[in-house]
Amino acid sequence: MSGPGEQETGLVTIKEAARRTGLPASTIRFYDQQFEEFLAVKRGAGRRRLFTPQAVQRLLDIQRLLKDEGLSLRQTRQALAGQGAPGAAVAPAPEAAGQVESLRAEVEALRGEVRTLERRLKDLKEIQERTLALVGSLTRA
């Protein structure tokens, strides 16, 4: 529930930020701890977290960088640091843009390797099943 001054200033509680972003409150708290300088979350009565509309958008930006772009916490901090003031639109800084593209290519290459390994594992399981069936038929004879 919002306090009297919260609605006039556009600040929302963690519950409302979770509803707007679709992120669990625990994830929002974690992001606040890890990226507090980029979120600039206000504190209300009882040290409740209060989020500006920009901070709510920044939560989504952090989620995108971590989950969709596959960046680490450190890399996400670096990408956000190139953006200046909290609430600025997140786009990789020029020097980070090359790193992001390089990391995307590396992630895609790793996904290809995983697909190859999964196919090999499937082939090996089929060989194992055939071998066990053959051994079973030989021991029964």
The first five atom37 places (N, CA, C, CB, O) and aatype in JSON, in Angstrom:
{
  "aatype": [12, 15, 7, 14, 7, 6, 5, 6, 16, 7, 10, 19, 16, 9, 11, 6, 0, 0, 1, 1, 16, 7, 10, 14, 0, 15, 16, 9, 1, 13, 18, 3, 5, 5, 13, 6, 6, 13, 10, 0, 19, 11, 1, 7, 0, 7, 1, 1, 1, 10, 13, 16, 14, 5, 0, 19, 5, 1, 10, 10, 3, 9, 5, 1, 10, 10, 11, 3, 6, 7, 10, 15, 10, 1, 5, 16, 1, 5, 0, 10, 0, 7, 5, 7, 0, 14, 7, 0, 0, 19, 0, 14, 0, 14, 6, 0, 0, 7, 5, 19, 6, 15, 10, 1, 0, 6, 19, 6, 0, 10, 1, 7, 6, 19, 1, 16, 10, 6, 1, 1, 10, 11, 3, 10, 11, 6, 9, 5, 6, 1, 16, 10, 0, 10, 19, 7, 15, 10, 16, 1, 0],
  "atom_mask": [
    [1, 1, 1, 1, 1],
    [1, 1, 1, 1, 1],
    [1, 1, 1, 0, 1],
    [1, 1, 1, 1, 1],
    [1, 1, 1, 0, 1],
    [1, 1, 1, 1, 1],
    [1, 1, 1, 1, 1],
    [1, 1, 1, 1, 1],
    [1, 1, 1, 1, 1],
    [1, 1, 1, 0, 1],
    [1, 1, 1, 1, 1],
    [1, 1, 1, 1, 1],
    [1, 1, 1, 1, 1],
    [1, 1, 1, 1, 1],
    [1, 1, 1, 1, 1],
    [1, 1, 1, 1, 1],
    [1, 1, 1, 1, 1],
    [1, 1, 1, 1, 1],
    [1, 1, 1, 1, 1],
    [1, 1, 1, 1, 1],
    [1, 1, 1, 1, 1],
    [1, 1, 1, 0, 1],
    [1, 1, 1, 1, 1],
    [1, 1, 1, 1, 1],
    [1, 1, 1, 1, 1],
    [1, 1, 1, 1, 1],
    [1, 1, 1, 1, 1],
    [1, 1, 1, 1, 1],
    [1, 1, 1, 1, 1],
    [1, 1, 1, 1, 1],
    [1, 1, 1, 1, 1],
    [1, 1, 1, 1, 1],
    [1, 1, 1, 1, 1],
    [1, 1, 1, 1, 1],
    [1, 1, 1, 1, 1],
    [1, 1, 1, 1, 1],
    [1, 1, 1, 1, 1],
    [1, 1, 1, 1, 1],
    [1, 1, 1, 1, 1],
    [1, 1, 1, 1, 1],
    [1, 1, 1, 1, 1],
    [1, 1, 1, 1, 1],
    [1, 1, 1, 1, 1],
    [1, 1, 1, 0, 1],
    [1, 1, 1, 1, 1],
    [1, 1, 1, 0, 1],
    [1, 1, 1, 1, 1],
    [1, 1, 1, 1, 1],
    [1, 1, 1, 1, 1],
    [1, 1, 1, 1, 1],
    [1, 1, 1, 1, 1],
    [1, 1, 1, 1, 1],
    [1, 1, 1, 1, 1],
    [1, 1, 1, 1, 1],
    [1, 1, 1, 1, 1],
    [1, 1, 1, 1, 1],
    [1, 1, 1, 1, 1],
    [1, 1, 1, 1, 1],
    [1, 1, 1, 1, 1],
    [1, 1, 1, 1, 1],
    [1, 1, 1, 1, 1],
    [1, 1, 1, 1, 1],
    [1, 1, 1, 1, 1],
    [1, 1, 1, 1, 1],
    [1, 1, 1, 1, 1],
    [1, 1, 1, 1, 1],
    [1, 1, 1, 1, 1],
    [1, 1, 1, 1, 1],
    [1, 1, 1, 1, 1],
    [1, 1, 1, 0, 1],
    [1, 1, 1, 1, 1],
    [1, 1, 1, 1, 1],
    [1, 1, 1, 1, 1],
    [1, 1, 1, 1, 1],
    [1, 1, 1, 1, 1],
    [1, 1, 1, 1, 1],
    [1, 1, 1, 1, 1],
    [1, 1, 1, 1, 1],
    [1, 1, 1, 1, 1],
    [1, 1, 1, 1, 1],
    [1, 1, 1, 1, 1],
    [1, 1, 1, 0, 1],
    [1, 1, 1, 1, 1],
    [1, 1, 1, 0, 1],
    [1, 1, 1, 1, 1],
    [1, 1, 1, 1, 1],
    [1, 1, 1, 0, 1],
    [1, 1, 1, 1, 1],
    [1, 1, 1, 1, 1],
    [1, 1, 1, 1, 1],
    [1, 1, 1, 1, 1],
    [1, 1, 1, 1, 1],
    [1, 1, 1, 1, 1],
    [1, 1, 1, 1, 1],
    [1, 1, 1, 1, 1],
    [1, 1, 1, 1, 1],
    [1, 1, 1, 1, 1],
    [1, 1, 1, 0, 1],
    [1, 1, 1, 1, 1],
    [1, 1, 1, 1, 1],
    [1, 1, 1, 1, 1],
    [1, 1, 1, 1, 1],
    [1, 1, 1, 1, 1],
    [1, 1, 1, 1, 1],
    [1, 1, 1, 1, 1],
    [1, 1, 1, 1, 1],
    [1, 1, 1, 1, 1],
    [1, 1, 1, 1, 1],
    [1, 1, 1, 1, 1],
    [1, 1, 1, 1, 1],
    [1, 1, 1, 1, 1],
    [1, 1, 1, 0, 1],
    [1, 1, 1, 1, 1],
    [1, 1, 1, 1, 1],
    [1, 1, 1, 1, 1],
    [1, 1, 1, 1, 1],
    [1, 1, 1, 1, 1],
    [1, 1, 1, 1, 1],
    [1, 1, 1, 1, 1],
    [1, 1, 1, 1, 1],
    [1, 1, 1, 1, 1],
    [1, 1, 1, 1, 1],
    [1, 1, 1, 1, 1],
    [1, 1, 1, 1, 1],
    [1, 1, 1, 1, 1],
    [1, 1, 1, 1, 1],
    [1, 1, 1, 1, 1],
    [1, 1, 1, 1, 1],
    [1, 1, 1, 1, 1],
    [1, 1, 1, 1, 1],
    [1, 1, 1, 1, 1],
    [1, 1, 1, 1, 1],
    [1, 1, 1, 1, 1],
    [1, 1, 1, 1, 1],
    [1, 1, 1, 1, 1],
    [1, 1, 1, 0, 1],
    [1, 1, 1, 1, 1],
    [1, 1, 1, 1, 1],
    [1, 1, 1, 1, 1],
    [1, 1, 1, 1, 1],
    [1, 1, 1, 1, 1]
  ],
  "atom_positions": [
    [[0.85, -1.17, 0.0], [0.0, 0.0, 0.0], [0.89, 1.23, 0.0], [-0.96, 0.0, 1.21], [1.89, 1.26, 0.72]],
    [[0.55, 2.23, -0.77], [1.36, 3.44, -0.9], [1.05, 4.41, 0.22], [1.13, 4.11, -2.25], [-0.08, 4.52, 0.67]],
    [[2.09, 5.12, 0.66], [1.92, 6.15, 1.65], [1.42, 7.42, 1.0], [0.0, 0.0, 0.0], [1.33, 7.47, -0.23]],
    [[1.08, 8.47, 1.77], [0.5, 9.67, 1.22], [1.38, 10.37, 0.19], [0.19, 10.6, 2.31], [0.86, 10.83, -0.83]],
    [[2.69, 10.46, 0.42], [3.55, 11.19, -0.5], [4.01, 10.36, -1.68], [0.0, 0.0, 0.0], [4.54, 10.91, -2.65]],
    [[3.83, 9.05, -1.61], [4.39, 8.18, -2.65], [3.68, 8.33, -3.97], [4.34, 6.74, -2.2], [4.32, 8.32, -5.02]],
    [[2.36, 8.46, -3.96], [1.63, 8.55, -5.21], [1.91, 9.86, -5.92], [0.15, 8.4, -4.97], [2.02, 9.88, -7.15]],
    [[2.03, 10.96, -5.19], [2.3, 12.24, -5.83], [3.68, 12.27, -6.49], [2.17, 13.37, -4.82], [3.86, 12.93, -7.51]],
    [[4.64, 11.58, -5.91], [6.0, 11.62, -6.44], [6.25, 10.52, -7.47], [7.0, 11.49, -5.32], [7.3, 10.51, -8.11]],
    [[5.31, 9.6, -7.63], [5.49, 8.51, -8.58], [6.31, 7.36, -8.04], [0.0, 0.0, 0.0], [6.64, 6.44, -8.78]],
    [[6.66, 7.4, -6.77], [7.43, 6.32, -6.16], [6.52, 5.12, -5.92], [8.09, 6.78, -4.85], [5.36, 5.28, -5.55]],
    [[7.06, 3.92, -6.12], [6.28, 2.71, -5.88], [7.06, 1.79, -4.95], [5.94, 1.99, -7.22], [8.29, 1.84, -4.88]],
    [[6.32, 0.94, -4.25], [6.92, -0.02, -3.33], [7.51, -1.18, -4.12], [5.88, -0.53, -2.3], [7.31, -1.3, -5.33]],
    [[8.23, -2.03, -3.42], [8.82, -3.2, -4.06], [7.72, -4.12, -4.59], [9.73, -3.97, -3.07], [7.89, -4.76, -5.63]],
    [[6.61, -4.19, -3.89], [5.49, -5.03, -4.35], [4.97, -4.53, -5.7], [4.34, -5.03, -3.3], [4.74, -5.32, -6.61]],
    [[4.8, -3.22, -5.82], [4.31, -2.65, -7.07], [5.37, -2.76, -8.16], [3.91, -1.18, -6.87], [5.04, -3.01, -9.32]],
    [[6.64, -2.58, -7.82], [7.72, -2.74, -8.8], [7.74, -4.18, -9.31], [9.1, -2.35, -8.17], [7.97, -4.42, -10.5]],
    [[7.51, -5.14, -8.42], [7.47, -6.55, -8.83], [6.29, -6.79, -9.77], [7.36, -7.47, -7.58], [6.42, -7.51, -10.76]],
    [[5.16, -6.18, -9.48], [3.99, -6.34, -10.34], [4.25, -5.74, -11.72], [2.75, -5.68, -9.69], [3.89, -6.34, -12.74]],
    [[4.87, -4.58, -11.76], [5.11, -3.89, -13.04], [6.17, -4.59, -13.9], [5.53, -2.46, -12.79], [6.08, -4.59, -15.12]],
    [[7.16, -5.17, -13.25], [8.26, -5.79, -14.0], [8.09, -7.28, -14.22], [9.56, -5.54, -13.29], [8.67, -7.86, -15.14]],
    [[7.28, -7.91, -13.37], [7.16, -9.36, -13.42], [8.31, -10.08, -12.73], [0.0, 0.0, 0.0], [8.41, -11.3, -12.81]],
    [[9.17, -9.33, -12.07], [10.31, -9.91, -11.35], [9.89, -10.21, -9.91], [11.53, -8.96, -11.37], [9.13, -9.45, -9.32]],
    [[10.38, -11.31, -9.34], [10.1, -11.59, -7.93], [10.73, -10.51, -7.03], [10.62, -13.0, -7.53], [11.77, -9.95, -7.37]],
    [[10.1, -10.24, -5.91], [10.63, -9.25, -4.97], [12.05, -9.61, -4.53], [9.71, -9.14, -3.74], [12.87, -8.72, -4.34]],
    [[12.34, -10.9, -4.38], [13.68, -11.31, -3.96], [14.72, -10.93, -5.03], [13.72, -12.85, -3.7], [15.83, -10.54, -4.7]],
    [[14.35, -11.04, -6.3], [15.26, -10.65, -7.38], [15.47, -9.14, -7.36], [14.7, -11.09, -8.77], [16.59, -8.66, -7.54]],
    [[14.41, -8.4, -7.13], [14.53, -6.93, -7.06], [15.43, -6.53, -5.91], [13.13, -6.28, -6.91], [16.26, -5.63, -6.05]],
    [[15.28, -7.19, -4.76], [16.17, -6.88, -3.62], [17.62, -7.19, -3.97], [15.74, -7.69, -2.35], [18.53, -6.42, -3.64]],
    [[17.84, -8.32, -4.65], [19.2, -8.68, -5.06], [19.76, -7.63, -6.02], [19.22, -10.08, -5.73], [20.9, -7.19, -5.85]],
    [[18.98, -7.24, -7.01], [19.43, -6.22, -7.95], [19.72, -4.91, -7.23], [18.38, -6.0, -9.06], [20.69, -4.22, -7.56]],
    [[18.89, -4.56, -6.23], [19.14, -3.34, -5.47], [20.47, -3.42, -4.73], [17.99, -3.1, -4.47], [21.2, -2.43, -4.67]],
    [[20.79, -4.6, -4.18], [22.06, -4.76, -3.48], [23.25, -4.68, -4.46], [22.09, -6.09, -2.73], [24.27, -4.06, -4.17]],
    [[23.09, -5.33, -5.61], [24.19, -5.42, -6.56], [24.37, -4.16, -7.4], [23.99, -6.59, -7.46], [25.49, -3.86, -7.84]],
    [[23.29, -3.42, -7.64], [23.32, -2.29, -8.57], [22.73, -1.04, -7.94], [22.57, -2.63, -9.84], [22.08, -0.24, -8.62]],
    [[22.96, -0.85, -6.62], [22.32, 0.26, -5.93], [22.69, 1.63, -6.51], [22.68, 0.23, -4.48], [21.88, 2.55, -6.5]],
    [[23.92, 1.76, -7.02], [24.32, 3.06, -7.56], [23.62, 3.37, -8.88], [25.83, 3.1, -7.76], [23.55, 4.53, -9.28]],
    [[23.11, 2.36, -9.56], [22.43, 2.56, -10.83], [20.91, 2.67, -10.66], [22.76, 1.43, -11.79], [20.23, 3.27, -11.49]],
    [[20.4, 2.09, -9.59], [18.96, 2.14, -9.35], [18.56, 3.39, -8.56], [18.51, 0.9, -8.61], [17.46, 3.92, -8.76]],
    [[19.42, 3.84, -7.68], [19.15, 5.01, -6.84], [17.78, 4.89, -6.17], [19.21, 6.3, -7.68], [16.94, 5.79, -6.26]],
    [[17.56, 3.76, -5.5], [16.3, 3.5, -4.82], [16.21, 4.4, -3.59], [16.18, 2.0, -4.42], [17.17, 4.55, -2.84]],
    [[15.05, 4.98, -3.41], [14.78, 5.82, -2.24], [14.35, 4.92, -1.09], [13.69, 6.91, -2.55], [13.96, 3.78, -1.3]],
    [[14.43, 5.45, 0.11], [13.98, 4.71, 1.29], [12.87, 5.49, 1.96], [15.16, 4.44, 2.28], [13.0, 6.7, 2.19]],
    [[11.8, 4.8, 2.27], [10.67, 5.42, 2.95], [10.68, 5.07, 4.42], [0.0, 0.0, 0.0], [11.71, 4.69, 4.98]],
    [[9.52, 5.22, 5.04], [9.37, 4.89, 6.45], [9.75, 3.43, 6.67], [7.93, 5.17, 6.95], [9.36, 2.57, 5.88]],
    [[10.49, 3.16, 7.72], [10.92, 1.8, 8.02], [11.92, 1.27, 7.01], [0.0, 0.0, 0.0], [12.07, 0.06, 6.86]],
    [[12.59, 2.16, 6.31], [13.61, 1.82, 5.3], [13.04, 0.99, 4.15], [14.76, 1.06, 5.95], [13.76, 0.22, 3.51]],
    [[11.74, 1.16, 3.89], [11.13, 0.47, 2.76], [11.7, 1.03, 1.46], [9.58, 0.61, 2.78], [11.9, 2.24, 1.32]],
    [[11.95, 0.13, 0.53], [12.45, 0.54, -0.78], [11.33, 1.22, -1.56], [13.01, -0.67, -1.57], [10.21, 0.72, -1.61]],
    [[11.64, 2.36, -2.15], [10.7, 3.08, -3.0], [11.38, 3.32, -4.34], [10.24, 4.43, -2.34], [12.49, 3.85, -4.4]],
    [[10.71, 2.94, -5.4], [11.29, 2.97, -6.74], [10.67, 4.08, -7.58], [11.12, 1.62, -7.43], [9.45, 4.23, -7.63]],
    [[11.52, 4.84, -8.24], [11.05, 5.82, -9.22], [10.68, 5.08, -10.49], [12.13, 6.93, -9.5], [11.09, 3.93, -10.66]],
    [[9.94, 5.69, -11.39], [9.66, 5.04, -12.67], [10.96, 4.69, -13.42], [8.78, 5.96, -13.55], [11.03, 3.66, -14.09]],
    [[11.97, 5.53, -13.29], [13.26, 5.25, -13.94], [13.92, 4.02, -13.32], [14.19, 6.46, -13.83], [14.51, 3.21, -14.03]],
    [[13.81, 3.87, -11.99], [14.41, 2.71, -11.33], [13.68, 1.43, -11.74], [14.35, 2.88, -9.78], [14.3, 0.38, -11.9]],
    [[12.36, 1.52, -11.92], [11.6, 0.35, -12.38], [12.08, -0.05, -13.78], [10.07, 0.64, -12.39], [12.28, -1.24, -14.05]],
    [[12.27, 0.93, -14.65], [12.77, 0.63, -16.0], [14.19, 0.08, -15.93], [12.74, 1.9, -16.88], [14.55, -0.82, -16.68]],
    [[15.0, 0.62, -15.02], [16.38, 0.15, -14.89], [16.41, -1.3, -14.43], [17.16, 1.05, -13.9], [17.3, -2.05, -14.82]],
    [[15.44, -1.71, -13.59], [15.35, -3.12, -13.19], [15.19, -4.02, -14.41], [14.18, -3.34, -12.2], [15.82, -5.07, -14.52]],
    [[14.33, -3.59, -15.33], [14.12, -4.36, -16.56], [15.38, -4.37, -17.42], [12.94, -3.78, -17.35], [15.71, -5.37, -18.06]],
    [[16.09, -3.23, -17.44], [17.35, -3.15, -18.2], [18.38, -4.11, -17.63], [17.9, -1.71, -18.2], [19.08, -4.8, -18.38]],
    [[18.48, -4.16, -16.31], [19.43, -5.06, -15.64], [19.07, -6.51, -15.96], [19.44, -4.83, -14.1], [19.94, -7.32, -16.28]],
    [[17.78, -6.83, -15.86], [17.32, -8.19, -16.18], [17.68, -8.56, -17.61], [15.8, -8.3, -15.96], [18.14, -9.67, -17.87]],
    [[17.48, -7.63, -18.54], [17.79, -7.9, -19.95], [19.28, -8.15, -20.14], [17.34, -6.73, -20.83], [19.67, -9.09, -20.83]],
    [[20.1, -7.32, -19.52], [21.55, -7.48, -19.67], [22.03, -8.81, -19.09], [22.28, -6.32, -19.0], [22.87, -9.49, -19.67]],
    [[21.48, -9.17, -17.93], [21.91, -10.41, -17.28], [21.36, -11.65, -17.97], [21.48, -10.4, -15.83], [22.1, -12.6, -18.22]],
    [[20.09, -11.64, -18.26], [19.43, -12.86, -18.77], [19.47, -12.95, -20.29], [17.99, -12.91, -18.3], [19.88, -13.97, -20.84]],
    [[19.04, -11.9, -20.98], [18.96, -11.96, -22.44], [20.33, -11.82, -23.1], [18.03, -10.87, -22.95], [20.64, -12.52, -24.05]],
    [[21.13, -10.9, -22.58], [22.46, -10.67, -23.16], [23.5, -11.63, -22.6], [22.9, -9.23, -22.91], [24.56, -11.81, -23.2]],
    [[23.19, -12.25, -21.46], [24.11, -13.22, -20.88], [25.34, -12.61, -20.22], [0.0, 0.0, 0.0], [26.36, -13.28, -20.08]],
    [[25.25, -11.34, -19.82], [26.39, -10.7, -19.18], [26.49, -11.12, -17.72], [26.28, -9.17, -19.28], [25.49, -11.48, -17.09]],
    [[27.71, -11.08, -17.19], [27.91, -11.35, -15.76], [27.53, -10.1, -14.97], [29.4, -11.77, -15.47], [27.26, -9.05, -15.55]],
    [[27.52, -10.22, -13.64], [27.25, -9.04, -12.81], [28.26, -7.94, -13.08], [27.26, -9.41, -11.32], [27.9, -6.77, -13.22]],
    [[29.53, -8.32, -13.16], [30.58, -7.34, -13.41], [30.4, -6.66, -14.77], [31.96, -8.01, -13.33], [30.51, -5.44, -14.89]],
    [[30.12, -7.45, -15.78], [29.94, -6.91, -17.13], [28.7, -6.01, -17.19], [29.81, -8.04, -18.16], [28.69, -4.99, -17.88]],
    [[27.66, -6.39, -16.46], [26.46, -5.56, -16.43], [26.76, -4.24, -15.75], [25.31, -6.29, -15.69], [26.31, -3.19, -16.22]],
    [[27.52, -4.27, -14.65], [27.91, -3.02, -14.0], [28.7, -2.13, -14.96], [28.75, -3.31, -12.74], [28.48, -0.92, -15.01]],
    [[29.62, -2.74, -15.72], [30.41, -1.97, -16.68], [29.53, -1.35, -17.75], [31.48, -2.86, -17.32], [29.7, -0.19, -18.12]],
    [[28.57, -2.13, -18.25], [27.66, -1.61, -19.28], [26.83, -0.47, -18.72], [26.74, -2.73, -19.81], [26.62, 0.54, -19.39]],
    [[26.36, -0.62, -17.48], [25.56, 0.44, -16.86], [26.41, 1.67, -16.53], [24.88, -0.08, -15.6], [25.93, 2.8, -16.61]],
    [[27.66, 1.45, -16.16], [28.54, 2.57, -15.81], [28.76, 3.48, -17.01], [29.89, 2.05, -15.28], [28.99, 4.67, -16.84]],
    [[28.7, 2.95, -18.2], [28.87, 3.76, -19.39], [27.65, 4.6, -19.71], [0.0, 0.0, 0.0], [27.66, 5.36, -20.68]],
    [[26.59, 4.47, -18.91], [25.34, 5.16, -19.2], [25.16, 6.47, -18.46], [24.2, 4.27, -18.89], [24.24, 7.24, -18.76]],
    [[26.02, 6.75, -17.49], [25.87, 8.01, -16.77], [24.85, 7.92, -15.65], [0.0, 0.0, 0.0], [24.84, 6.96, -14.88]],
    [[23.99, 8.91, -15.57], [23.06, 9.06, -14.47], [22.03, 7.93, -14.43], [22.34, 10.39, -14.57], [21.65, 7.39, -15.47]],
    [[21.58, 7.58, -13.21], [20.54, 6.58, -13.1], [19.31, 7.04, -13.88], [20.18, 6.31, -11.63], [18.97, 8.22, -13.91]],
    [[18.66, 6.05, -14.51], [17.45, 6.37, -15.27], [17.72, 6.61, -16.73], [0.0, 0.0, 0.0], [16.78, 6.7, -17.52]],
    [[18.98, 6.72, -17.12], [19.29, 6.89, -18.54], [18.98, 5.59, -19.26], [20.78, 7.31, -18.76], [19.05, 4.51, -18.68]],
    [[18.64, 5.7, -20.52], [18.35, 4.49, -21.29], [19.62, 3.66, -21.39], [17.81, 4.83, -22.72], [20.71, 4.19, -21.57]],
    [[19.47, 2.35, -21.27], [20.63, 1.48, -21.27], [20.92, 1.01, -22.68], [20.43, 0.29, -20.34], [20.11, 0.32, -23.31]],
    [[22.08, 1.38, -23.16], [22.61, 0.86, -24.42], [24.09, 0.73, -24.16], [22.28, 1.81, -25.68], [24.66, 1.58, -23.48]],
    [[24.75, -0.28, -24.67], [26.15, -0.45, -24.36], [26.98, 0.77, -24.76], [26.67, -1.68, -25.05], [26.76, 1.37, -25.81]],
    [[27.93, 1.11, -23.9], [28.86, 2.19, -24.23], [29.66, 1.76, -25.45], [29.81, 2.51, -23.02], [29.8, 0.57, -25.71]],
    [[30.19, 2.73, -26.23], [30.9, 2.36, -27.46], [31.96, 1.29, -27.24], [31.53, 3.58, -28.06], [32.05, 0.34, -28.03]],
    [[32.78, 1.43, -26.2], [33.82, 0.43, -25.97], [33.24, -0.89, -25.49], [34.84, 0.94, -24.97], [33.83, -1.95, -25.71]],
    [[32.09, -0.83, -24.82], [31.44, -2.06, -24.34], [30.66, -2.75, -25.46], [30.51, -1.74, -23.17], [30.41, -3.95, -25.39]],
    [[30.28, -1.99, -26.5], [29.49, -2.58, -27.59], [30.25, -3.71, -28.26], [29.12, -1.5, -28.62], [29.68, -4.76, -28.56]],
    [[31.54, -3.51, -28.49], [32.36, -4.56, -29.08], [32.46, -5.77, -28.17], [0.0, 0.0, 0.0], [32.43, -6.91, -28.63]],
    [[32.58, -5.51, -26.89], [32.64, -6.61, -25.92], [31.33, -7.38, -25.9], [32.95, -6.07, -24.52], [31.33, -8.61, -25.83]],
    [[30.21, -6.67, -25.97], [28.9, -7.32, -25.95], [28.76, -8.21, -27.18], [27.76, -6.28, -25.89], [28.32, -9.35, -27.07]],
    [[29.13, -7.69, -28.35], [29.04, -8.48, -29.58], [29.96, -9.7, -29.51], [29.4, -7.62, -30.8], [29.59, -10.8, -29.93]],
    [[31.16, -9.5, -28.97], [32.09, -10.61, -28.83], [31.53, -11.66, -27.88], [33.45, -10.1, -28.32], [31.65, -12.86, -28.15]],
    [[30.93, -11.22, -26.79], [30.33, -12.15, -25.83], [29.13, -12.88, -26.43], [29.92, -11.41, -24.55], [28.94, -14.07, -26.18]],
    [[28.33, -12.17, -27.21], [27.19, -12.82, -27.88], [27.69, -13.93, -28.8], [26.36, -11.79, -28.69], [27.13, -15.02, -28.82]],
    [[28.75, -13.63, -29.58], [29.3, -14.64, -30.49], [29.82, -15.83, -29.7], [30.42, -14.03, -31.36], [29.64, -16.98, -30.11]],
    [[30.48, -15.55, -28.58], [31.01, -16.63, -27.75], [29.88, -17.48, -27.16], [31.87, -16.06, -26.63], [29.98, -18.71, -27.12]],
    [[28.82, -16.84, -26.71], [27.67, -17.56, -26.16], [27.05, -18.43, -27.24], [26.61, -16.58, -25.59], [26.7, -19.59, -26.98]],
    [[26.9, -17.9, -28.45], [26.32, -18.68, -29.54], [27.2, -19.87, -29.89], [26.1, -17.8, -30.78], [26.71, -20.96, -30.16]],
    [[28.52, -19.66, -29.89], [29.44, -20.77, -30.16], [29.32, -21.85, -29.09], [30.89, -20.26, -30.25], [29.33, -23.04, -29.39]],
    [[29.2, -21.43, -27.84], [29.04, -22.38, -26.74], [27.71, -23.13, -26.85], [29.13, -21.66, -25.39], [27.64, -24.32, -26.55]],
    [[26.67, -22.43, -27.26], [25.38, -23.11, -27.46], [25.52, -24.18, -28.54], [24.27, -22.08, -27.85], [24.95, -25.26, -28.42]],
    [[26.27, -23.87, -29.6], [26.5, -24.85, -30.66], [27.25, -26.07, -30.12], [0.0, 0.0, 0.0], [26.92, -27.2, -30.46]],
    [[28.24, -25.82, -29.28], [28.99, -26.93, -28.68], [28.08, -27.77, -27.79], [30.18, -26.4, -27.87], [28.19, -29.0, -27.79]],
    [[27.21, -27.13, -27.05], [26.27, -27.86, -26.19], [25.36, -28.74, -27.04], [25.44, -26.89, -25.32], [25.13, -29.9, -26.7]],
    [[24.85, -28.19, -28.14], [24.0, -29.0, -29.03], [24.76, -30.21, -29.56], [23.48, -28.13, -30.21], [24.22, -31.31, -29.62]],
    [[26.02, -30.0, -29.96], [26.84, -31.1, -30.45], [27.05, -32.15, -29.37], [28.2, -30.58, -30.96], [26.92, -33.35, -29.63]],
    [[27.35, -31.72, -28.17], [27.56, -32.66, -27.06], [26.27, -33.4, -26.71], [28.08, -31.91, -25.82], [26.3, -34.59, -26.39]],
    [[25.14, -32.71, -26.78], [23.86, -33.38, -26.51], [23.6, -34.47, -27.55], [22.71, -32.36, -26.5], [23.12, -35.55, -27.21]],
    [[23.91, -34.19, -28.83], [23.75, -35.21, -29.88], [24.67, -36.4, -29.63], [24.03, -34.61, -31.28], [24.26, -37.55, -29.77]],
    [[25.91, -36.13, -29.25], [26.86, -37.21, -28.96], [26.38, -38.05, -27.78], [28.26, -36.64, -28.67], [26.48, -39.27, -27.8]],
    [[25.87, -37.38, -26.76], [25.35, -38.09, -25.58], [24.18, -38.99, -25.98], [24.91, -37.09, -24.48], [24.09, -40.13, -25.52]],
    [[23.31, -38.5, -26.82], [22.18, -39.3, -27.29], [22.69, -40.53, -28.05], [21.24, -38.46, -28.2], [22.2, -41.64, -27.85]],
    [[23.69, -40.31, -28.93], [24.27, -41.44, -29.68], [24.89, -42.47, -28.73], [25.33, -40.93, -30.67], [24.71, -43.67, -28.92]],
    [[25.61, -41.99, -27.73], [26.24, -42.9, -26.77], [25.2, -43.68, -25.97], [27.15, -42.12, -25.82], [25.4, -44.86, -25.68]],
    [[24.11, -43.03, -25.6], [23.05, -43.73, -24.87], [22.43, -44.82, -25.74], [21.97, -42.74, -24.4], [22.1, -45.9, -25.24]],
    [[22.26, -44.54, -27.02], [21.72, -45.55, -27.93], [22.69, -46.73, -28.07], [21.45, -44.94, -29.32], [22.26, -47.89, -28.08]],
    [[23.98, -46.44, -28.16], [24.98, -47.5, -28.23], [24.95, -48.33, -26.94], [26.4, -46.91, -28.46], [25.03, -49.55, -26.99]],
    [[24.85, -47.66, -25.81], [24.79, -48.35, -24.53], [23.57, -49.28, -24.47], [24.75, -47.34, -23.36], [23.68, -50.42, -24.04]],
    [[22.43, -48.77, -24.91], [21.22, -49.6, -24.89], [21.38, -50.83, -25.79], [20.0, -48.78, -25.33], [20.99, -51.93, -25.4]],
    [[21.94, -50.65, -26.98], [22.14, -51.78, -27.9], [23.13, -52.78, -27.32], [22.62, -51.28, -29.27], [22.95, -53.99, -27.43]],
    [[24.19, -52.27, -26.69], [25.2, -53.14, -26.09], [24.59, -53.95, -24.95], [26.39, -52.31, -25.58], [24.82, -55.16, -24.86]],
    [[23.82, -53.29, -24.09], [23.19, -54.0, -22.97], [22.19, -55.04, -23.48], [22.47, -53.0, -22.04], [22.09, -56.14, -22.92]],
    [[21.47, -54.71, -24.54], [20.54, -55.68, -25.12], [21.29, -56.88, -25.69], [19.68, -55.01, -26.21], [20.86, -58.02, -25.52]],
    [[22.4, -56.62, -26.34], [23.22, -57.7, -26.91], [23.79, -58.58, -25.81], [24.35, -57.12, -27.77], [23.72, -59.8, -25.9]],
    [[24.35, -57.96, -24.77], [24.89, -58.72, -23.64], [23.77, -59.53, -22.98], [25.56, -57.76, -22.6], [23.98, -60.68, -22.61]],
    [[22.59, -58.94, -22.83], [21.46, -59.64, -22.24], [21.06, -60.85, -23.07], [0.0, 0.0, 0.0], [20.75, -61.91, -22.51]],
    [[21.06, -60.72, -24.38], [20.68, -61.84, -25.22], [21.76, -62.94, -25.2], [20.43, -61.36, -26.67], [21.43, -64.12, -25.32]],
    [[23.02, -62.57, -25.06], [24.09, -63.55, -25.01], [24.09, -64.32, -23.7], [25.43, -62.88, -25.2], [24.4, -65.51, -23.67]],
    [[23.73, -63.65, -22.61], [23.73, -64.32, -21.31], [22.52, -65.23, -21.15], [23.75, -63.29, -20.18], [22.56, -66.17, -20.36]],
    [[21.44, -64.97, -21.88], [20.26, -65.8, -21.82], [20.42, -67.07, -22.64], [19.05, -65.02, -22.29], [19.76, -68.07, -22.37]],
    [[21.29, -67.02, -23.62], [21.45, -68.18, -24.52], [22.23, -69.31, -23.91], [22.11, -67.75, -25.78], [22.44, -70.34, -24.57]]
  ]
}
